Amino acid sequence: MPSSPDQRRAAAETVFARMRSTGVPIDEDPMVTALIEEWINGWLGMPEVLARYQQLLKDRNTGRRAVAASRARRSAGDHAQMSTYDLLEQVEKLIGET
């Protein structure tokens, strides 16, 4: 495991280069970049980086679902009540748009 910031930066750059060369998408959210920088500087261990990234993904998903549900409620207006299936279908559609 790399021990100095220079070694950790080189390791991160190698991993990102390998991901790019194989077409694996890289999450370039500033929060993710900050987590990697904290690991490079030695302020976080990789298990903590992974745990925080997983929480970020959960938070994103929860936020998208809340936005989609809100949009679905607003777009329903005076329409007849939707079936549960139709509502879920509409929410999934809206999630895909965000």
N, C-alpha and C positions, 0 to 999 in steps of 0.2 A: 504494500500500500504506500502511495507517495506520502512523504512526510513534510516536505517544504512547500511553501506556496508556489514556487516555480515548478516543482514536480507535479503538484496537483493541477496547476493551470495547463501544463503540457498534457497531462492525462485527460483533462476535460476536452481540450482542443482535439486530441486524437480521437476520442469517442465521438465528438460532434462531426468531425471530418468523415469518420467511418459511416455515421448515420446518413450524412448528406450524400455520400457516394453510393449508398444503397437505396436512396430514396425514402428513407424513414423520416417522417415529419418531426420537426423539432419545435417544441413549445417555446415560443419567443416572448411570452408574457414577461413584463419587467419583474414581476414577483418571482418567477422561476429563475430568471437571470440573477436576481438578488440572492436566492437560495444557493445557487452554484457559487457565486462570489463568496458567500459566507463559508462554504465548504473549502474553497480554494484558500481563503485566509486562515483556515483552521478553527473558525469560530463554531462550526457545526460539524458533527460527524455525519457520514452518509446515511445511517439509519434515521437520524433526525430530519435530514433533507428529504428522504423518501416519505416519512410520516407527514411532514408539512405539505409536500406536493400532493399526496393523496387527499389531505384535507382540502387543499385548494381545488382539486378536481370535484370533490363532493360539494363544496360551496358553489362552484360554477353551475353544477347540475341543478342544485336546489334553486339558485337564482333564476336559471332559465325556465324551470318549471313554474316558478311564481310569476314571472313575466308572461309566460304563455297562458297561464290560467287567468291572469288579469285581462289580457287581450281578448281571450275567449268570452269573458263576462261582458266586457265593453261591446264587443261585436255582436253579442246576442241581442242586445237592445230589447225591443218589444216582440221578438220572434217567439214562436211557440217553444216550450221547454224541450231541450234536446234529450235524446236518450243517452244513457251512460256511454254506450259504444260511440255515438256521434261526438260526444264531448271529448272522449279520449282521443278519437281520431283527429279532431280539431286541435287539441293540445299538442299532440305529436307533430302535426303539420307546423304549428307555430314554433315549436322547439327546433325543428329543422331549419327554420328561417333565421334563427338567431345565431 
